[in-house]
Amino acid sequence: MNYISTRGAGAGERHTFSDILLGGLAKDGGLYLPADYPRVSADELARWRTLSYADLAFEILSKFSDDIPAEDLRALTRRTYTAQTYCHVRDDDASGALAAQITPLKTLGVENGATLSLLELSNGPTLAFKDMAMQLLGNLFEYTLAKHGETLNILGATSGDTGSAAEYAMRGKQGVRVFMLSPHLKMSAFQTAQMYSLQDPNIFNVAVEGVFDDCQDIVKAVSNDHAFKAQYKIGTVNSINWARVVAQVVYYFKGYFAATQSNDERVSFAVPSGNFGNVCAGHIARMMGLPIEKLVVATNENDVLDEFFRTGIYRVRKAAETYHTSSPSMDISKASNFERFVFDLLGRDPARVLQLFRDVEEKGGFDLAASGDFARVQQFGFVSGRSSHADRVDAIRDVFERYDTMIDTHTADGLKVAREHLQPGIPMVVLETAQPIKFGETIREALLREPERPAAFAGLEALPQRFEVLPADVQRVKDFVAAHTGD
Ligand SMILES: *Cc1c(COP(=O)(O)O)cnc(C)c1O
């Protein structure tokens, strides 16, 4: 398997899965994609239907990472996708059968002739779907670094979900340290406690006296200091990481098998979307031959993607036009994985992708409405919609009353938009991206009660916390990293 850049540089060079695992953007600023998508045969699809999650993950990942010996990859997936790690299932699970499925499918009911269900992706350590990929990344990093005798210092900024998923994935891993910047006193008590209560010596929480954007600016400034970056082996785990995307392909297959009786059926997926990482994995599953009818892109008030899929216009938002909403993990001004889909939409023409994303930088966007390419969006199965705070409050209340199920704000956006795209006879699977406890304020507003809290999280906020408060100052953060990377 060879990987290429969406912007075409280095065509003719070879990049394996391991080559791009620890890196970010390609050197021309593009994103990596496989030179060809592997196709899944009917025989394989039949055989995969009954596999465990870990073994399905092995089958799918091995098509993208033929440079990792099969026995090593199988050990990695079996170590990652265990009932112990994905144990926070919400229904009664005395036998452990639900946790063993890793991503159980919960059927809500039939609406407009379509069976509506939730694919639970948030049963991992941090109660958000980012664990699905990040846990694998932790094991892949440890494996690859050990093989080459290297170390890596991950530097990131977080306002919640990504940072905690990264820390729980990397804690205790050999050769890896995590320096995670978060805005001091700006996260919810639950999210703060989730991160700061980690006592592992390779995890460093830095509480920056500022807002999330200050944290992000510091990470950018450090990453642009190439000498510092090389000396201290600084890396990232952001959403453009290819291994994260490909790990997410697995649960589209798992969800498809759970929602159908046979491989002749088709299924639609509704995906709460921000940076287009999750739904990009759905697109790849469809390109591999999984019988997906529609990929429903659901946004919140930050509707960059909905606007594109309705009109063909991609227009990134300025800071003042980027809203803080009650589904905060979808509050984006541009969708960092979107270029991967645009590459396929344009028939994999890197020169045009380069031009379009230059237009994004110089003019703030591009318009494909008039070109024949936009009409092809439908061939790729994409439809979209947006949701507002009032919509998500309604959806949370409605699902609770009708189906006795509590959903979080992001999943509520997915469900709201899913309902606008139901087709009789085609199951609609909404991806559940977080558990309600993470976004308690809106649950209290919608339901006038406290969110459900998995038993293992009782008393979380009272645990001792370990973090360092620093001013929003690049040099101070660099000094902190330098002081804690000696061996
Ligand atoms: C990150 C996140 C999303 C958005 O996923 P993308 O891959 O960025 O589209 C949605 N919901 C939750 C809870 C998240 O943490």
The ligand as an ORCA input file, in Angstrom:
! r2SCAN-3c Opt
* xyz 0 1
  C     -14.714     15.137     17.635
  C     -16.179     14.961     17.858
  C     -17.123     15.103     16.808
  C     -16.719     15.515     15.403
  O     -15.994     14.513     14.734
  P     -15.151     14.852     13.401
  O     -14.366     13.638     13.120
  O     -14.283     16.037     13.772
  O     -16.121     15.200     12.334
  C     -18.464     14.870     17.085
  N     -18.867     14.548     18.338
  C     -18.003     14.414     19.371
  C     -18.530     14.085     20.718
  C     -16.629     14.611     19.171
  O     -15.774     14.488     20.200
*
